[in-house]
Amino acid sequence: MLDGVRAARGVIRSLRIYHGDRRRRCALVRHYARFVARDDLVFDVGSHVGDRVAAFRRLGARVIAVEPQPALARTLRLLYGRDRAVTVVQGAVGRAPGTVTLRVNLDNPTVSTASEAFIAASHGAPGWDGQEWRAAVAVTVTTLDALIARFGAPRFVKIDVEGWEAEALAGLTAPPPALSFEFTTIQRDVAAACIARCAAIGYRGFQASLGESLTFAHGRLDAEGMARWVTALPAAANSGDIYATL
């Protein structure tokens, strides 16, 4: 009962943060307009409460919203269930179909994760104080290749899965024109693995934005340059998103 109340509060908190700022909503649209146009197909992997879904829809794109957390998948269906251009897929994305245990942060669902290594890396790290993953749920795993076979080839894929990004990319062999994945300074090894995977399947250009800045911190880099940039970041940078293009 108490955990249910905490989970509901966590979802409401996320809705306020990610949907409550009009200027941020406009900034998201401007940012993703670099990659997404009307009638494009977009995969939003780790949709959370759907703020990126809203931006993609404002750009006129069709969206496959993939979210493993049951409470957040229900929230997405409430928000977008009447929109025929949005399909909610409840589950995780990994290197192979199956199941995985999702560790749920009830108070801060945005950092729920299928990666035990992510949780371990957060212990004692600056900025991660007080984070608890109190609940666990088994979730179905699909792959990006399977989603492409089911829904068609996307123009853009956004991946934000809290330390599980390399697992998600391992299930992609047919690269879309562009994708993004989140990275953190507590798991630079995961960022390095993601960059290497992207290079292996054909991506040649890389840019990054820090935090929620929605601005690129540098010009176009190759894979080696992007890896060096991540390595040189101070720990206080915390997180950001790397964008890969063919």
N, C-alpha and C positions, 0 to 999 in steps of 0.2 A: 504493500500500500504506500509506504513512505517512498520507496524507490519510484513508484509511478508518479507521485507528486513531483519528485525531483526531476524526473524525465520531462514532464510537462513544462515545468519551469525552465528547463534547459532549452526546449524547443521555442518557447515564447521569447526567451532571451535572444536566441539566434534570429528569430523573425524581426525583432526590434533592431538588432545590429545590422542585418544584411538587407532589410527592406525599408528601413525607416529613414534613410538619408537620400533626399531627392538629388542632391548634387552628385553623390556617389553613383546613383542609378544612371545619370546622364554620362558620367565618366566611363562607366562600364560599356555603354553603347559605343562611345567614341573609340574606346580601346579595341573592342572586338570587331569594329568595322574594318580594321586592317586585314582581317582574315575571313570575315563572314559577310555574305550578301543575301539578298532576297532569294528565297526558294532553295538555298543551300541546306544540306543536311549536316547537323552537328551532333556529336556525341558528348554529353556532359557526364563524365564518369566521376562519381562522388558529388552528387548534385546538392547535398545538404538541404537547405530550405529553398533552393531554386532561384537565388538572385541572378546567377548567370543564365539560367533558363529564361528569365524575364528579359535580360539583355539580348539574348539571341532571338527571342520572339519579336522584340521591338525592331530588330534588323530584318524581320521577315523570314527567318530561317525556321526549318523544321527541326525538332529536338528529340533525341532519345536521351532521357534523363535516367541515369543508372545510380541507384542508391541502396546500400545494404541495410541501413538501420530501419527497422519496422516503423518506428514512430515518425521518422522523417519521410519514408515512402508514403505513409498515410497523409502527411502534411502536403507532399507534392501532389497527391491525387486530389486533395481538397482545393489546392490552388489552381491546378491546371487540368483537372479531370474533364472539364467541358471543352477544352481546347483540342481539336482534332489534330493539330500540328505538333502536339506534345505526347510522347509515349513514355510512361514511367515503367522502368524495368527494376523490380526489387531484387537485389542481389549484388554480389561483388564481381570484380573483373580480375582475372589472374592469368597465369601461364597455361593452365589447363582446366577443363571443366571438373567440377566436383563440389566439395563443401569446404568451408573454413570457419574457424571460430572468430567472431568479431568481438573485440573488447570494447565495451560501451562506456564512455565518460558521460554520466547522467547529467552533470551540471554544465558541461561544456561539450555538447555532442559533436561539434565541429572537429574535435581531435580524437574521436573514436577511431579504432584502427584494427586491422587484422594482423599487424606486425608486432610481435613480442619484442623484437629488437628496437622498435621505435619507443615503446614504453620504457625499456631498459635505458635507452639513451637519454630519455627525459629526466631520469632520476638525478637530482642534484644540479641540473643545468639551469643557468640563469634564465629567468622568465617562465620557468615551468613549475614553479612552486605551487603546491596545493592541488595539482592535477591528480585525479583518481579515476581508475577504470574499474568500477565496482561491479558491473554486469557483463555477462557474456551470452552470446547468442550464435547458434550455428546458421550460416547463410549459404545460399547456393552461389557457386562461382561459374561464370561464363568467361569467354575470352573476347578480345576485340575482334579477332578474325571471325568468331561465331556471330557477333553482333553485325559485322559487315555482311556476312552471308545472309542474315535474317532481314536486315533493314536496308541494305545498300551501302555504297561507299560514301563516307562523310567527307565534307570539305575541310572540317576542322574537328579535332578531338581535344577536349580539356580534361586533364586527369589531376584530381586532388584527393588522394587517398591515404594520407598520413603514414608515410614510410613504406607503403605498398606499391609505389609507383613503378619500381623495376619489375615487380611481378606482373603488373598490368601490361607493361610494354613488352614483356617476354612473350605474350600471346598475340602480338601484332606482327604480321609478315607482309601485309599489303599497306604501305604507309599512305595516309592521306596527304594532301598538299601541305598541311601545317598541323601542328599539335602543340600543346603546352603541358608541362607537368610541374607540380610543386616540388620544392626542395627545402631542406632545413639545414642549418649549420650544425645541428646535433647529429646529423647523419649525412655527412658529405660523401661517404662511400656509396650511399644510395644514389645521390646525384651523379656521381662518376659513372655508376653502372647504367643509369638512364641515358646519359650522354653517349656512352659507348654503344648502347643498344640502338639509339637513334642513328648514329653514324653507320652502324652495320647494316641497317635496312634502307639507307639511302639519303638521310638528311645531311645537308652540307652547311646550312646557315643556322646560327644560334644567337639569340638575344635573351636578356633577362630583365625582370622587374623585381624590385625588392618590396617585401611586405604587400600592402594593398595600394602601393603608389600608382599603379596602372600607367607607369611611364618606363621606358627602357633606360637602363643605367649605362648603356654603352652601345656602340655600333655593332654591326654584324660580325660575328666571330666564327671561326671553324671549331670543330669539336675539341681540339687540343687547347685552343685559346679559351673556350668556355670552361673547360675543366680547370685550367689555371686560375681563371677568374673566381670560380667557386672556392678553390683552395685558399685563395688570398683574402677572402672575406673575413672580417672580424666576427667573433661569435655573436656579438650584439646585433648583427644584421638579422639573425634569427631565421628568416624564411623568405621565400619569394617564389616566382614562377619562371621557368625556362621555356622559351618558345623555339621550336625547331621547324625549319622550312626546307623543302627539297631544293 
